[in-house]
């Protein structure tokens, strides 16, 4: 079971064998990384907002504010974080003074992060149990998040799953990701794409 979380998309993928995968769920609107960045912008944090929110969340209380966990109880494997982002926006509109208090900003970051991470971890583990897989992986920019790595590790330990987390230095390097995929395809003797081929935004992997 593979969770791929980046700024622009969130995917839950069943990797049946190398280069053979099936997408179980994906982003319906805002991805996890987008939610981090947009909430960070509301707070006034620099872009990209995810790393800064992660840093501030370490000083905050994740239970300080109760934000929604979108689609957490739904049976499907899709993700939706637009509602969470909107919930935080309305909360800040009602509580503008919060942004003048450093501790409350940290609490806000921690509470938002907790909502995102709970959805990502719960849906990943639930799908792994349903499909009977024993290994879980996570990659992409958002997989650098310390709370996600910590909570995914704990959840896999409870289920006795093997967890493989991509190195942080590789999670945000798109060139490295593409190069590794190309290497694996070459090793499997897959024919290369013609050099004159037109660009296809939705090219299958």
NUSE-292581 format. One record per residue: residue number from 1; x, y, z of N, C-alpha, C in turn. Coordinates in Angstrom, 1 decimal, decimal comma, m for minus. Each point is the difference from the previous one (the first is absolute). Example, Ala and Ser with C-alpha at 12.3 -4.5 7.8 and 13.67 -1.06 7.14 Angstrom:
BEGIN
FIKE   pos       nx       ny       nz      cax      cay      caz       cx       cy       cz
FIKE     1     13,2     m5,7      7,8     m0,9      1,2      0,0      0,9      1,2      0,0
FIKE     2     m0,4      1,1     m0,7      0,9      1,1      0,0     m0,8      1,1      0,8
// end
This chain:
BEGIN
FIKE   pos       nx       ny       nz      cax      cay      caz       cx       cy       cz
FIKE     1      0,9     m1,2      0,0     m0,9      1,2      0,0      0,9      1,2      0,0
FIKE     2     m0,3      0,9     m0,9      0,9      1,2     m0,1     m0,8      1,3      0,1
FIKE     3      0,4      0,9      0,9     m0,6      1,3      0,1      1,0      1,0     m0,7
FIKE     4     m0,5      0,7     m1,0      0,8      1,0     m0,6     m0,7      1,4      0,2
FIKE     5      0,8      0,8      0,8     m0,6      1,3      0,3      1,0      1,1     m0,4
FIKE     6     m0,5      0,9     m0,8      0,8      1,1     m0,5     m0,8      1,3      0,1
FIKE     7      0,6      1,1     m0,4     m0,8      1,2      0,0     m1,2      0,0     m0,8
FIKE     8      0,1     m0,6     m1,2     m1,2      0,1     m1,0     m0,9     m1,2      0,0
FIKE     9      0,4     m1,1      0,6     m0,9     m1,2      0,0      0,3     m0,9      1,1
FIKE    10     m1,1     m0,8      0,4      0,1     m1,0      1,0     m0,5     m1,3     m0,6
FIKE    11      0,8     m1,1      0,0     m0,4     m1,2     m0,6      0,1     m1,2      1,0
FIKE    12     m0,9     m0,9      0,0      0,1     m1,2      0,7      0,1     m1,1     m1,1
FIKE    13      1,1     m0,8      0,0      0,2     m0,9     m1,1      0,3     m1,4      0,5
FIKE    14     m0,5     m1,0     m0,6      0,3     m1,4      0,3      1,0     m0,4     m1,0
FIKE    15      1,2     m0,2      0,4      1,1     m0,5     m0,8      0,1     m1,5      0,0
FIKE    16     m0,6     m0,6     m1,0     m0,1     m1,5     m0,1      1,3     m0,6     m0,2
FIKE    17      0,8      0,6     m0,9      1,4     m0,4     m0,2      0,7      1,1     m0,7
FIKE    18      1,3     m0,1     m0,2      0,7      1,2     m0,5     m0,5      0,4     m1,4
FIKE    19     m0,3      1,3     m0,1     m0,6      0,6     m1,2     m1,4     m0,5     m0,3
FIKE    20     m0,6     m0,6      0,9     m1,4     m0,4     m0,1     m0,8      0,5      1,2
FIKE    21     m0,7      1,1     m0,2     m0,7      0,6      1,1     m1,5      0,3     m0,3
FIKE    22     m0,7      0,2      1,0     m1,5      0,4     m0,2     m0,3      1,1      1,0
FIKE    23     m0,4      1,1     m0,5     m0,4      1,2      0,8     m1,3     m0,3      0,7
FIKE    24      0,0      0,0      1,3     m1,2     m0,3      0,8     m0,8      1,3      0,2
FIKE    25      0,7      1,1      0,3     m0,6      1,3      0,4      0,9      1,1     m0,4
FIKE    26     m0,6      1,2     m0,2      0,8      1,1     m0,3     m0,7      1,3      0,5
FIKE    27      0,6      1,1     m0,3     m0,5      1,3      0,4     m1,3      0,4     m0,8
FIKE    28     m1,0      0,4      0,8     m1,3      0,4     m0,7      0,1      1,6     m0,2
FIKE    29      0,7      0,6      0,9      0,1      1,5     m0,1      1,4      0,4      0,4
FIKE    30      0,1      0,6      1,2      1,4      0,4      0,5      0,7     m1,2      0,5
FIKE    31      1,3     m0,2     m0,4      0,8     m1,0      0,6      0,5      0,3      1,3
FIKE    32      0,7     m0,9      0,7      0,5      0,2      1,3      1,0      1,2      0,0
FIKE    33      0,9      0,0     m1,0      1,0      1,0      0,0     m0,6      1,4     m0,3
FIKE    34     m1,0      0,0     m0,9     m0,7      1,3     m0,2     m0,6      0,5      1,2
FIKE    35     m0,6     m0,9      0,8     m0,7      0,5      1,3      1,1      0,6      0,9
FIKE    36      1,1     m0,7      0,2      1,1      0,6      0,8      0,4      1,4     m0,5
FIKE    37      0,2      0,1     m1,3      0,5      1,3     m0,6     m1,1      1,1      0,1
FIKE    38     m1,2     m0,4     m0,2     m1,1      1,1      0,1     m0,3      0,4      1,4
FIKE    39      0,1     m0,9      0,9     m0,2      0,4      1,4      1,2      0,8      0,5
FIKE    40      1,2     m0,4     m0,4      1,2      0,8      0,3     m0,1      1,4     m0,5
FIKE    41     m0,6      0,2     m1,2     m0,1      1,3     m0,6     m1,0      0,8      0,8
FIKE    42     m1,1     m0,6      0,5     m0,9      0,7      0,8      0,6      0,6      1,3
FIKE    43      1,0     m0,8      0,5      0,6      0,3      1,3      1,1      1,1     m0,3
FIKE    44      0,5      0,1     m1,2      1,0      0,9     m0,3      1,4     m0,6     m0,1
FIKE    45      0,1     m1,3     m0,2      1,2     m0,8      0,0      0,6      0,0     m1,4
FIKE    46      1,3     m0,1     m0,2      0,6      0,0     m1,3     m0,3     m1,2     m0,8
FIKE    47      0,1      0,0     m1,3     m0,2     m1,1     m0,9      1,3     m0,7     m0,2
FIKE    48      0,0     m1,4     m0,1     m1,1     m0,9      0,3     m0,3     m0,1      1,5
FIKE    49     m1,3      0,0      0,3     m0,4      0,1      1,3      0,1     m1,3      0,9
FIKE    50      0,0     m1,2     m0,7      0,0     m1,2      0,7      1,2     m0,1      1,0
FIKE    51      1,2      0,2     m0,4      1,1     m0,2      0,9     m0,1      1,0      1,2
FIKE    52     m0,4      1,2     m0,2     m0,1      1,0      1,1     m1,1     m0,4      0,9
FIKE    53     m1,2     m0,5     m0,5     m1,0     m0,4      0,9      0,4     m1,2      0,8
FIKE    54      0,8     m0,9     m0,6      0,5     m1,2      0,7      0,9      0,5      1,2
FIKE    55      0,8      1,0     m0,3      0,9      0,5      1,1     m0,8      0,7      1,1
FIKE    56     m1,0      0,8     m0,3     m0,8      0,6      1,0     m0,8     m1,0      0,8
FIKE    57     m0,5     m1,0     m0,8     m0,9     m1,0      0,7      0,7     m0,7      1,1
FIKE    58      1,3     m0,1     m0,1      0,8     m0,8      1,0     m0,1      0,7      1,4
FIKE    59     m0,4      1,3      0,0     m0,1      0,8      1,2     m1,5      0,1      0,4
FIKE    60     m0,9     m0,5     m0,8     m1,4      0,2      0,3     m0,7     m1,2      0,5
FIKE    61     m1,3      0,2      0,3     m0,9     m1,0      0,5     m0,9     m0,5     m1,1
FIKE    62      0,1     m1,2     m0,5     m0,8     m0,5     m1,1     m1,5     m0,2      0,3
FIKE    63     m0,3      0,1      1,3     m1,4     m0,1      0,4     m0,6      1,3      0,4
FIKE    64      0,7      1,1     m0,3     m0,5      1,3      0,4     m1,2      0,4     m0,7
FIKE    65     m0,1     m0,3     m1,3     m1,2      0,4     m0,8     m0,4     m1,3     m0,8
FIKE    66     m1,3     m0,1      0,0     m0,6     m1,2     m0,6     m0,4      0,3     m1,4
FIKE    67      0,8     m0,4     m1,0     m0,3      0,2     m1,4     m0,5     m1,3     m0,6
FIKE    68     m0,8      0,1     m1,1     m0,5     m1,2     m0,6      1,0     m0,9     m0,6
FIKE    69     m0,3     m1,3     m0,1      0,8     m1,0     m0,7     m0,7     m0,5     m1,2
FIKE    70      0,1      0,7     m1,1     m0,8     m0,2     m1,2      0,1     m1,5     m0,5
FIKE    71     m1,2     m0,6     m0,3     m0,1     m1,3     m0,6      0,6     m1,1      0,9
FIKE    72      0,3      0,3      1,2      0,7     m1,0      0,9     m0,9     m1,2      0,2
FIKE    73     m1,3      0,2      0,2     m1,0     m1,1      0,3     m0,6     m0,5     m1,3
FIKE    74      0,3      0,5     m1,1     m0,6     m0,4     m1,3      0,7     m1,3     m0,4
FIKE    75     m0,7     m0,9     m0,7      0,6     m1,3     m0,3      1,0      0,0     m1,1
FIKE    76      0,0      1,0     m0,8      1,0      0,1     m1,1      1,4      0,4      0,4
FIKE    77      0,9      0,0     m1,0      1,4      0,3      0,3      0,4      1,4     m0,6
FIKE    78     m0,9      0,8     m0,4      0,3      1,3     m0,5      0,3      1,0      1,1
FIKE    79      0,6      1,1     m0,3      0,4      1,1      1,0     m0,6      1,3     m0,4
FIKE    80     m0,4      0,8      1,0     m0,5      1,3     m0,3      0,4      0,9      1,2
FIKE    81      0,8      1,1     m0,3      0,4      0,8      1,1     m0,5      1,5     m0,2
FIKE    82     m0,9      0,2     m1,0     m0,5      1,4     m0,2     m0,8      0,4      1,2
FIKE    83     m0,8     m0,9      0,5     m0,9      0,3      1,2      0,8      0,4      1,2
FIKE    84      1,1     m0,7      0,2      0,8      0,3      1,2      0,6      1,4     m0,2
FIKE    85      0,5      0,3     m1,2      0,6      1,3     m0,2     m1,1      1,1      0,2
FIKE    86     m1,2     m0,2     m0,4     m1,1      0,9      0,1     m0,3      0,2      1,5
FIKE    87      0,0     m1,1      0,7     m0,3      0,0      1,5      1,0      0,9      0,7
FIKE    88      1,3     m0,2     m0,3      1,0      0,9      0,6     m0,2      1,4     m0,4
FIKE    89     m0,4      0,3     m1,2     m0,2      1,4     m0,4     m1,1      0,6      0,8
FIKE    90     m1,1     m0,7      0,1     m1,1      0,6      0,8      0,3      0,1      1,5
FIKE    91      0,8     m0,9      0,5      0,5      0,1      1,4      0,8      1,3      0,2
FIKE    92      0,9      0,2     m1,0      0,9      1,2      0,2     m0,8      1,3     m0,2
FIKE    93     m1,1      0,0     m0,8     m0,8      1,1     m0,2     m0,7      0,4      1,3
FIKE    94     m0,4     m1,1      0,8     m0,7      0,2      1,3      1,0      0,3      1,1
FIKE    95      1,3     m0,3     m0,2      1,0      0,1      1,0      1,2      0,7     m0,5
FIKE    96     m0,1      1,2     m0,6      1,2      0,7     m0,6      1,1      0,3      1,0
FIKE    97     m0,3      0,2      1,3      1,0      0,3      1,0      0,9     m1,1      0,2
FIKE    98     m0,4     m1,2     m0,4      0,9     m1,2      0,2      1,3      0,2     m0,7
FIKE    99      0,0      0,7     m1,1      1,3      0,1     m0,8      1,0      1,0      0,7
FIKE   100     m0,4      0,5      1,1      0,9      0,9      0,7      0,7     m0,7      1,2
FIKE   101     m0,4     m1,3      0,1      0,5     m0,8      1,1      0,8     m1,2     m0,5
FIKE   102      1,4      0,0      0,3      0,8     m1,0     m0,6     m0,4     m1,4      0,4
FIKE   103     m0,3     m0,2      1,3     m0,4     m1,3      0,4     m1,3     m0,5     m0,6
FIKE   104     m0,9      0,9     m0,2     m1,3     m0,4     m0,7      0,2     m0,3     m1,5
FIKE   105      1,0      0,7     m0,6      0,3     m0,4     m1,4      0,6     m1,4      0,0
FIKE   106      0,9     m0,3      0,9      0,5     m1,4      0,1     m1,1     m1,0      0,2
FIKE   107     m0,9      0,3      0,9     m1,2     m0,9      0,2     m0,8     m0,2     m1,2
FIKE   108     m0,2      1,1     m0,8     m0,8     m0,1     m1,2      0,8     m0,9     m1,0
FIKE   109      1,3      0,2     m0,1      0,8     m0,8     m1,0     m0,1     m1,5      0,5
FIKE   110      0,1     m0,2      1,3      0,0     m1,4      0,5     m1,4     m0,6     m0,3
FIKE   111     m1,1      0,7      0,3     m1,3     m0,5     m0,2     m0,3     m0,3     m1,5
FIKE   112      0,4      0,9     m0,8     m0,2     m0,2     m1,5      0,8     m1,2     m0,4
FIKE   113      1,2     m0,1      0,4      0,8     m1,1     m0,4     m0,5     m1,3      0,5
FIKE   114     m0,5     m0,1      1,2     m0,6     m1,2      0,6     m1,2     m0,5     m0,8
FIKE   115     m0,8      1,0     m0,5     m1,2     m0,4     m0,9      0,5     m0,7     m1,3
FIKE   116      1,0      0,7     m0,6      0,5     m0,6     m1,3      0,6     m1,3      0,2
FIKE   117      0,9     m0,1      1,0      0,7     m1,3      0,2     m0,9     m1,1      0,4
FIKE   118     m1,0      0,3      0,8     m0,9     m1,1      0,4     m0,7     m0,6     m1,2
FIKE   119     m0,5      0,8     m0,9     m0,6     m0,4     m1,2      0,9     m0,9     m0,9
FIKE   120      1,2      0,5     m0,2      1,0     m0,7     m0,8      0,4     m1,4      0,6
FIKE   121      0,2      0,0      1,3      0,4     m1,2      0,6     m1,1     m1,0      0,1
FIKE   122     m1,2      0,4      0,4     m1,1     m0,8      0,2     m0,4     m0,7     m1,3
FIKE   123     m0,1      0,8     m1,1     m0,4     m0,6     m1,3      1,0     m0,9     m0,5
FIKE   124      1,3      0,3      0,2      1,0     m0,9     m0,5      0,0     m1,4      0,7
FIKE   125     m0,1      0,1      1,3      0,0     m1,3      0,8     m1,2     m0,8     m0,3
FIKE   126     m1,2      0,7     m0,1     m1,2     m0,7     m0,2      0,0     m0,7     m1,4
FIKE   127      0,6      0,6     m1,0      0,1     m0,6     m1,3      0,9     m1,2      0,0
FIKE   128      1,1      0,2      0,8      1,0     m1,1      0,1     m0,6     m1,3      0,7
FIKE   129     m0,8      0,3      1,0     m0,7     m1,1      0,7     m1,0     m0,7     m0,9
FIKE   130     m0,8      0,8     m0,8     m1,0     m0,5     m0,9      0,6     m0,9     m1,1
FIKE   131      1,2      0,4     m0,5      0,6     m0,7     m1,1      0,9     m1,1      0,5
FIKE   132      0,3      0,0      1,2      0,9     m1,1      0,6      1,4      0,2     m0,3
FIKE   133      0,5      1,3     m0,3      1,4      0,2     m0,3      0,7      0,1      1,4
FIKE   134      1,4     m0,2     m0,1      0,7      0,0      1,3      1,1      1,1      0,0
FIKE   135      0,1      0,7     m1,1      1,0      1,1     m0,1     m0,6      1,3     m0,5
FIKE   136      0,3      1,1      0,7     m0,6      1,3     m0,3      1,2      0,9     m0,3
FIKE   137     m0,2      0,8     m1,0      1,0      1,0     m0,4     m0,6      1,4      0,0
FIKE   138      0,8      1,0      0,1     m0,4      1,4     m0,1      1,1      0,8     m0,7
FIKE   139     m0,4      0,8     m0,9      1,0      0,9     m0,7     m0,7      1,3     m0,4
FIKE   140      0,8      0,9     m0,6     m0,6      1,3     m0,4      0,4      1,0      1,0
FIKE   141     m0,2      1,3     m0,4      0,4      1,1      0,9     m0,6      0,0      1,4
FIKE   142     m1,3     m0,3      0,1     m0,6      0,0      1,3      0,4     m1,1      0,9
FIKE   143      0,6     m1,1     m0,6      0,5     m1,1      0,9      1,2      0,4      0,8
FIKE   144      0,5      1,3     m0,2      1,1      0,5      0,8     m0,6      0,5      1,3
FIKE   145     m1,3      0,2      0,1     m0,6      0,5      1,3      0,3     m0,9      1,1
FIKE   146      0,5      0,5      1,1      0,5     m0,8      1,1     m1,2     m0,7      0,7
FIKE   147     m1,2      0,6      0,1     m1,1     m0,6      0,7     m0,5     m1,2     m0,9
FIKE   148      0,0      0,2     m1,3     m0,4     m1,1     m0,9      0,9     m1,2      0,2
FIKE   149      1,3      0,3      0,0      1,0     m1,1      0,1     m0,2     m0,7      1,4
FIKE   150     m0,2      0,7      1,0     m0,1     m0,5      1,3     m1,3     m0,8      0,2
FIKE   151     m1,1      0,5     m0,5     m1,3     m0,7      0,2     m0,1     m1,2     m0,9
FIKE   152      0,6      0,1     m1,2     m0,1     m1,1     m0,9      0,9     m1,2      0,5
FIKE   153      1,1      0,4      0,6      0,9     m1,0      0,6     m0,8     m0,7      1,2
FIKE   154     m0,6      0,8      0,8     m0,8     m0,6      1,1     m1,1     m0,9     m0,4
FIKE   155     m0,8      0,4     m1,0     m1,1     m0,7     m0,6      0,5     m1,3     m0,6
FIKE   156      1,1      0,0     m0,7      0,5     m1,2     m0,6      0,5     m1,0      1,0
FIKE   157      0,6      0,5      1,1      0,5     m0,8      1,1     m1,2     m0,8      0,6
FIKE   158     m1,1      0,7      0,2     m1,2     m0,6      0,6     m0,5     m1,2     m0,9
FIKE   159      0,0      0,2     m1,3     m0,5     m1,0     m0,9      1,1     m1,0     m0,4
FIKE   160      1,2      0,2      0,5      1,1     m0,9     m0,4      0,3      0,1     m1,5
FIKE   161     m0,1      1,2     m0,6      0,3      0,3     m1,4      1,4      0,4     m0,1
FIKE   162      0,7     m0,3     m1,1      1,3      0,5     m0,3     m0,3      1,4     m0,6
FIKE   163      0,8      1,0      0,4     m0,2      1,4     m0,5      1,3      0,4     m0,7
FIKE   164     m0,2      0,5     m1,2      1,2      0,6     m0,8     m0,3      1,5     m0,2
FIKE   165      0,7      0,8      0,6     m0,1      1,5     m0,2      1,1      0,5     m0,9
FIKE   166     m0,3      0,7     m1,1      1,1      0,5     m0,8      0,8      1,0      0,7
FIKE   167      1,3      0,1     m0,3      0,9      1,0      0,6     m0,5      1,4     m0,3
FIKE   168      0,0      0,8      1,0     m0,5      1,4     m0,1      0,7      0,7     m1,2
FIKE   169      1,3     m0,2     m0,2      0,7      0,7     m1,0     m0,5     m0,3     m1,4
FIKE   170     m0,7     m1,2     m0,1     m0,5     m0,4     m1,3     m1,5      0,3     m0,2
FIKE   171     m0,7      0,3      1,1     m1,4      0,1     m0,1     m0,5      1,3     m0,8
FIKE   172      0,9      1,0     m0,1     m0,4      1,2     m0,7      0,8      0,1     m1,3
FIKE   173      0,8     m1,0     m0,4      0,8      0,1     m1,2     m0,7     m0,7     m1,2
FIKE   174     m0,7      0,7     m0,8     m0,8     m0,6     m1,1      0,9     m0,7     m1,0
FIKE   175      1,2      0,6     m0,2      0,9     m0,5     m1,0      0,5     m1,4      0,5
FIKE   176      0,3     m0,1      1,3      0,4     m1,3      0,5     m1,1     m1,1     m0,1
FIKE   177     m1,2      0,4      0,2     m1,2     m0,9     m0,1     m0,1     m0,5     m1,4
FIKE   178      0,1      0,9     m1,0     m0,2     m0,3     m1,4      1,2     m0,9     m0,4
FIKE   179      1,2      0,3      0,4      1,2     m0,8     m0,3     m0,1     m1,4      0,5
FIKE   180     m0,5     m0,2      1,2     m0,1     m1,3      0,6     m1,0     m0,8     m0,8
FIKE   181     m1,2      0,6     m0,4     m1,0     m0,7     m0,7      0,6     m0,4     m1,4
FIKE   182      0,8      0,9     m0,6      0,6     m0,3     m1,3      0,9     m1,2      0,1
FIKE   183      0,8      0,0      1,1      0,9     m1,1      0,2     m0,7     m1,3      0,2
FIKE   184     m1,1      0,0      0,7     m0,7     m1,3      0,3     m0,6     m0,5     m1,4
FIKE   185     m0,5      0,9     m0,8     m0,6     m0,3     m1,3      1,1     m0,6     m0,9
FIKE   186      1,1      0,5      0,0      1,1     m0,5     m0,8      0,4     m1,4      0,4
FIKE   187      0,1     m0,2      1,4      0,3     m1,3      0,5     m1,0     m1,1     m0,4
FIKE   188     m1,2      0,5     m0,2     m1,1     m0,9     m0,4     m0,2     m0,1     m1,5
FIKE   189      1,0      0,6     m0,7      0,0     m0,1     m1,5     m1,2      0,6     m0,6
FIKE   190     m0,6      1,1      0,6     m1,1      0,6     m0,6      0,5      0,9     m1,1
FIKE   191     m0,7      0,1     m1,1      0,4      0,8     m1,2     m0,1      1,5      0,4
FIKE   192      1,0      0,8     m0,4      0,0      1,4      0,3     m1,0      0,7     m0,8
FIKE   193     m0,5      1,2      0,5     m0,9      0,8     m0,7      0,7      0,7     m1,2
FIKE   194     m0,7      0,1     m1,1      0,7      0,6     m1,2      0,3      1,5      0,4
FIKE   195      1,2      0,4     m0,4      0,4      1,4      0,3     m0,8      1,1     m0,6
FIKE   196     m0,8     m0,4     m1,1     m0,8      1,0     m0,6     m1,4      0,0      0,5
FIKE   197     m0,3     m0,8      1,1     m1,3     m0,1      0,5     m0,5      1,3      0,6
FIKE   198     m1,3      0,3     m0,2     m0,5      1,2      0,6     m0,1     m0,1      1,5
FIKE   199      0,0      1,2      0,7     m0,1      0,0      1,4     m1,4     m0,4      0,4
FIKE   200     m0,1     m0,9      1,0     m1,3     m0,4      0,5     m0,1      0,2      1,5
FIKE   201     m0,7      1,0      0,5      0,0      0,3      1,4     m0,4     m1,2      0,9
FIKE   202     m0,9     m0,9     m0,5     m0,5     m1,1      0,8      0,6     m1,3     m0,5
FIKE   203      1,3      0,0     m0,4      0,7     m1,1     m0,4      0,0     m1,1      1,1
FIKE   204     m0,4     m1,2     m0,3      0,0     m1,0      1,0      1,5     m0,4      0,4
FIKE   205      0,2     m0,3      1,3      1,3     m0,4      0,4      0,3     m1,5     m0,5
// end
